[in-house]
Amino acid sequence: MTPEEAMSAEEERVEKALERDDVAISVRNLRNSFGDQVVHEGLNLDVRKGEILGVVGGSGTGKSVLMRSIIGLQTPDEGEVHVFGESMIGRLDDEALAIRKRWGVLFQGGALFSTLTVAENVEVPIREYYPNIGPKLRDEIAAYKIRMTGLPAEAGPKYPAELSGGMKKRAGLARALALDPDLLFLDEPTAGLDPIGAAAFDDQTRKLQKTLGLTVFLITHDLDTLYSICDRVAVLADRKVTAVGTIDELLATDHPWIQEYFNGPRGRAATAAVAREKDKRR
Amino acid sequence: MDHTTALMNKAADLAQEVRDGETVIRLSGNMSIACLNHLPDRLDAIEGPVDTIDLSGVEHMDTIGAWVLHRTIKRWNCKITGDKCDAERLIAAVGRVDEPVNIRPDYVPPWQRVVGQIGEAVVNAGSTMLGLLGFFGGTLVATWNVIRHPSRFRINAVVQRFEVVGVSALGIIGLMSFLIGIVIAQQGSVQLRQFGMEMLTINLVGRLTFRELGVLMTAIMVAGRSGSAFAAQLGTMKLTEEVDAMRTIGVSPMEALVLPRTLAVVVMMPLLGFYSSIVAIVGGGFLCAVSLDIPPITFVQRLREVVPIHDLWVGLIKAPVFGVIIALAGCFQGMQVKANAEEVGLRTTSAVVQAIFLVIVLDAFFAVFFTWVGWN
């Protein structure tokens, strides 16, 4: 195949993917740079509807930048981002509003509004987008969202400063889920949690994903999260998505970073843990 | 536009009918938050018992729609039929987490809240003053330790602060003082002209700037520039646990952070105060020359006759004391930061307010004191 043919074949593949109904997010040929430092170059990624896609990569490979590009907090130098088939680049805030309502974002530190209580935080998106929902129903919605993310009822009237790290993440998750989004972005949801709290959070994410039929874009460093809840994993390296697939598929590639990541001491421990779980179930 | 988008736009609706003596509510459309519109209110408005909710017209449902159904089912204790979009599962899911949650902290009546806030403010003011006094004691102890072990004195840190607190402030303090000198001379001359005593403008400018304004304005400027910076720096260092790290290594934060800053301000305040007074006098002289036709040479000669040397001492004695207060308020507030980044901002504000307030209170005491010792 000549390079030109390869290019056109690639374009065709891209076109096909765009037309496909089962793709929630599609990123094409993305380029991001800060000054001289190029973070992404020719990055392509598809997130399928209804899957939990884990995004991994070394520090500084631009995992958060990728997420910010998709949700429109960062305008890329080049490239296309489509969410539910709609282009997100260069759109005015008002135009993208319909799509914005369909996603929820959990930032790393929770990013709760510190002057509002947890319940009021959950109410903010509802109040903002759907003023037709009366105050009583809004309070009820906030209440069940809070309970749904595994927070105790007492957490509702508390201010973010009074919460522990794990509770802040759950409160942030409750706010992200306030509008029943189709798409959920999680930025390192288990970072800074103890192993038990992290496992519980993973479990909750999986349950919610099943109940609500969510598509989840999950940035993580946590190997246990990858093994226990992710359907597929995308690896960011060399300024692009080097490989996407199930962990078994990734293990079959010979990219040095991927091999080191999954076959390093921590990776092996996580693999062993998963194997033990499977044995137990048998 | 795929079919899901088209689906999403179909508003939820309801129809009420009686079938075989049973009241049936027939729901249709899309029971998701985007399409509910006023359906919840309309459901609430229905009176009389409802036996069945028919969902056969509902094409899509999210948990918010499920919640609306859940509360309706709970209210009428009715059953649902015609479920074709997994509604039962969603209703069960939200039903499992149905538990009252308080949205806000309990309501406190305003009078009670005001009384509580006043009490809190009084206690806070008291404990802050006490804490500041304790902090002053801590600084004295640290000073004594450094005097006993001069090798622990951080000369570099102090000199660096000299530049930040003193040299960098010269421009803004000079400009401010020059303008204040002009304002005093101008306002004074307008009043004194009524008595034909315009020459007294020189007394006014000379005595006022040396005794009061030079040092006072400098103190306010230094509190705003350096006191706030100290609070923010130390506050951030507390947040990032730098101060704790320092302690574990065996370095006393008092000696390493507070003392150099305090010393720098104490040394710089008299210098800046003197500089400020001189520039203000130049400003006054400038106005006298321009608008009162008093030549500079006459201005200076007259100044030497009417301004006693103790006016200069009054200013220079006050300056280092103000310096101590500004540095202590800044460092003390910075070291009080505990919880979060928001507190750094609050503490910085109170450092400046506290420093300026205390400086003015002390200035009043000094005025009485110097009159009492006969330095009029």
Interface residues (C-beta under 8 A of the other chain):
Chain A: D21 F84 G85 K101 S114 T117 A119 E120 E123 I126 Y130 N132 I133 G134 L137 D139 E140 I141 A142 A143 Y144 I146 R147 M148 A153 E154 A155 G156 P157 A161 L179 D180 T211 L212
Chain B: D2 T4 T5 S32 I33 A34 L36 N37 H38 P40 D41 D62 T63 I64 W67 V68 R71 R89 L90 A93 V94 V97 D98 E99 P100 V101 N102 I103 R104 P105 D106 A339 N340 E342
